[in-house]
Structures are given as structure tokens and as C-alpha cells.
Amino acid sequence: MAKRKRKLKLRGWIFIGVLAAASLTIVVNCLFPTRGPGGFTKVDKGLELGEFTGPDSPPDGDGVIRVVRADLSFYKPVLMMASEAGGKDDAKTLRDWSNEYDLQAAINASMYQEDGITAVSLMRKRGHFNNPRLTSHRSVLLFDPLDASSPEVTFVDLEVEGGDAVMPSYWGAVQSIRMLSPEGEVTWVEDDKRWPASLLGMDRAGRLLFIHTKSSYPMHDLVKRLIALPLDLVSLQYAEGGSEAQLYVEAGDLRALYSPGGVAWKVPNALGLKKR
């Protein structure tokens, strides 16, 4: 009889232990939910990270499109260029750029030439020109206005008549390939080539977007997917592609580098988000 009581008591403790473990699991899952592709999560005040499934099943990476969305009343863009410090030997990883400038997020600013330092198209900020030449690329990110009454950040479409008229009103400018028309149509030519990419964009609410894929996608298909997502895109321009396309976030409890293959490549030109 005593032996049976001991068995019942042991089973009771086992049941209580299992119940406690299950309860703890529920609590942990509520406090720290697993984030999967499908929406935005607040990272810090005014800063969100969205994770969405890509347009197809890619041959590499994790198949996720990541979008950092910044409220510009809390954050300002910062353009960093190795040419300002001296040369291509001053290129840094996105993490190092972020640490030096106290940034909460950073991404490739644009493509660069074979010299390893000069942007392919126009790139400037207050006090420094990396490339003064306006090329045939049709999108320009503008920031740091001369007049406080102008929008803090905007994109101009050079296909629109008079689109370049506002450019002298801003110190900061990064020119690159236009990916979306004002009518919301894809402007990238459709083909089968695919690669990872970093993109810059803006939504209808005026929030700045850093968009990145570790996986390889055809750019036309990627833009179509972005249009279909709940991003409310109004502007989109190409920043970088291939293995050097990277996104770094260091805000709130999140410290993450998103890079094809997980490699932290040095980049000569980066765009960051800094708290006001």
C-alpha cells in the first residue's frame, strides 16, 4: 500500500512538472513570439522591421524580404562615404559605419565604380561630393534640405518633367536606377537574371524604407512582389546587388546583419538611420 502511494505521489509530481513546463512555454511564447514572414515588428520607437516572403522559391538564402521602416520624425538619414575620409582603404563594414556614426540601421547607399570608392551616379552631401555627375539613371534620393519648409527626405523621378527642379534645394543626393513609376508600375525590364539586392524606398506616409533580400530574385519580380505587399510604396530605387548587398540593424534588442552568405563586406558608401 505504501509503495502504491509513493508511485501515485511520484506520478503527481511528474504531472505538476509537465504542467509547469507547459505553462512556462506558453508564457515564453507570449512574451517572445516567434517572428515569421508576414508583417512588421517594432524594433524601437519609430523604427520597424518587416519580414515577408519573396516572389518565388529562390535557389539561395532564406526566401525573406526584409524592410526597415523609419518614421522620419524620429530618425534622419546619414550618408557616409569613404571618399570623405581619404580613399577606398577607408571603406567599412555596415556595423563599423553604424558604430562610428551611432546609427540604428545601415544599408548600401548605391553602386560604385571599379576604383572601389566613386559612386556610379551623383552622390553628395553637405560639404562633400563623391560624384558630381548626374547620369542617365532616373531616380534621386534627396535629403538635408536648405529650407526647413521642404520635406526632410524625398525621391525625385527624373522621367517626370521638371523633376530635377527641386534638386538644388537639397544638400544630400544619391542617384540610382528607378524601379517604380509614379503610376506604380515596374520600370525594371523583365528578365531571368537574379541576385540578392539592397533597395531604398518611401511609402505614402513619408517613411523611409531600407529593403533587402539575402536570396536571389529577378528584379522585375521582386518589385512586383513589393508592390503587392502592404508597404504602400510610392518610390523605389536600386542601391546594390550581389554578395555585397547588406542590411545592418542595431536598435532596441536587435543586433543583426543580413547578408548573402553572412559575410560582412566592407562598403565605401552607406546610408544610415540616426536618432534625432
N, C-alpha and C positions, 0 to 999 in steps of 0.2 A: 504494500500500500504506500509506504514511504517512498519507495522507488518510483511508483507511478506519479506521485505528487511532484517529485523532483523533475520528472520528464515534462509534466504539464507546465511547471514553473519555467523550465528551460524554453519550452515552446512559446510561452507567453513573452519571455524576454526577446526571443528571436522575432516574434511578430511586432513587438514595440519598436525594435531596432529597424526592421524593414519599413515600418510606418514612418518613423522619424527620418530615415534616409529619403523616402519618397517625398515627404513634406519639404525637406531641405532642397531637394531637386526642383520642386515647384517654385519655392521662394527664389532660388538662384536664377531659374529661367525667367521669372517675372522681373527681377532686378537687373539681370544682364541678358536680355533676349538675344538670341542668335539672329544676326542680320543677314538676310539673303537678298539676292537681286529683286528689286521691285519698288523701291522708294527712297525717300530722304531720311536721314538721321541727323539730329542736331549734334554738332561737334563742340561748338562754343556759341556764345551769343552772336547772332548774325551770321553764323557760318554753318553750313550743312554739307553732308556728303551723301550723294545719291548713288545707288548701285542698281544697274539694270542689265538685263540680258541683251546680248548683241543680236545682230540681224540674222546670224546663221550659226552653225556649229563649226567653229574655227579649227584649223589644224594645230593651233598652239595656244598657250596662255590659258586663262580661266573662263573666257567667254563673257566677261563682265565689262560693261561700260561704266566708268566712274565719273561722277560730276561733282566738283566742288562749287557750291553756290554761295556767293558772298553778298551780303547787304552792304552797299557802299556808304551807308550812314555810319557803319561801324568799322569798315575796312577801306584802305586806299591801295591802289596798285603801285608797285615799286619795280622799276626796270633796272636790272643790273647787267653791266657789260664789262667783260674782261678788258676791252679796249680802253676803258676809262682808267684802269689801273696800270696799263702798260702794254700787254700783249697776250698771245694765246696761252702762255705759261701761267697766266692769272685766271684761267678757266677753273671753275669749281664744281663740285657736286651740288645738287639742289639742297642737300642737307647743310653743306658748308655755306652756301649763299644764304640760306634761311637763318643759320646761327649768326652770321656776320651782320645781317640786317634786321634781326629779331622779327622774322616772318612767321606767319601761321600756315602758309601754304606757298608752294612754288611750282612752276612748270616751265617748259621750254618757251622762250619768247618767240623765236622764229627760226627758220633755216639759216645756215651760214655758208659762206664760200669756202673754197679749198684752202685759203690761208688760215683757216681754223679760228677766225675771230670776227670777220666782217659779215654782217647780215646780208642776205641775198637782195633785200629791198630796203627802203627807207627805214632807218631806226635812229631815234634821237630822244634825248630828254633834256631837261633844263641844265645847261652848262656843258653838254657833250653830244657830239654827233658820232655815231658809229658808222652809219652810211647815209650821206645826204641826198642820195639819188632816188627819185621817185621812178619806179619801174612800171611795167605793164600789169602787175598784179593789181586787183581791183578792190581790195578791202584794206582799210586802215583803222587800227585801234588808236583812239586819241584819249589822252588823259592829261591832268595837270593844266587846267585852263588858265589863260592870262586874266580872264574876267571871272570873278566869283559868281556871276549870274549865269554862266554857262554850265551845262551838265558836267559833273565831275569826270565822267567817263562816257565815251560814246564810240560807235563804229560808223565810219562813212563808207558808202558804196560809190566807187568812182565810175560805175556804169550809169549812175543817176546824174542827169545834167545838173551841174553846179555842185556836185557832191564834194568837190575839193575846196569849195569856198570857205568852209569852216576850219580847214587845217591850220591856217596861220593863227588861229585863236587858241592853239594848244601848244605847250612846250613839248609834251610827250607824244611820240608817234611810232607805231610799229605796223609796217605794211606787209601784207602777205596775200595768199590766194583766197579769193572769195569762194565760199562754199554754199551760200544761200542767198537767193534774190530777195528783194523787198516784198515780193508776192509770195514768198515761202516756197519757192521752187529750188530743187537741187541744181547747182551750177557746175558741179564736177562731172566731167564726161564719164559715161558708164563704160567700165572695162573689167577684166577679170583679175587684174593685179591687186594684191592685198598686202597690207603691212600694219603693224601697230602705229598708233598716232596720238599726238597731243594737239588739241584744238582750243581756240579761245572763242567765247560767245557771250551773248547777252540775252536776257529774257525780257518779256514785255513789261515787267515790273522794274526794269533797270538794274537787275542784279547781274554781276559779272560771273561768268562761268568758266571754270577750268575743266576741260573734258579730256579723258584719257582712256586708252584701251591697251592692255598688255597683249591682247590677241590681235591677229592679223585679219583685217577685213578690207573688202573693196571700198574705197572712199565713197563712191556713189551710194552704195548700200548702207554704209554707216550713217551718212547724212539722212537718208530716208528713214532709218530707224530713229534717229534723234528727233526728227520732225514728228514721228508718231508717238514719242514718249511725252509724258506730262511735264515738259520743260518750257513750253510757250516761247520757243526760240524766235528772235527777230533778227539776230545777226550771228554769223558763224564764219570764222576764218581759220585757215590751216596754220599750225605752228611748226611741228616737226613730225618726222616719221621714221620708222625702223627701230633699231635697238636703242638709239639714244632718246627716243620719246619717253619722257618720265614725268611723274607727278609725285610731289612730296607734301605730306601734311603733318604738321606738328602743332596741334591745338587741342585744348581740353585734355582728355585722357588718351588721345590718339597720336601715335607716332608711327608713320607708315610711309614706305617708299613703294610706289607702284612703277615697275619697270619690267620690260620683257627680259626674262631670264634672271630677274632680281639683281641685276648689276647696276651699281651707282656710277654711271658715266659722268665725267666732267663735261660741263657745257659752258660755252663762252658767253651766252646771253640767256638770261632767265627773267621771268616775270613773277613777282611775288605779291602776296596779300599781307598787309601790315595793319595792326590795330591802330585806330585813330587815338 
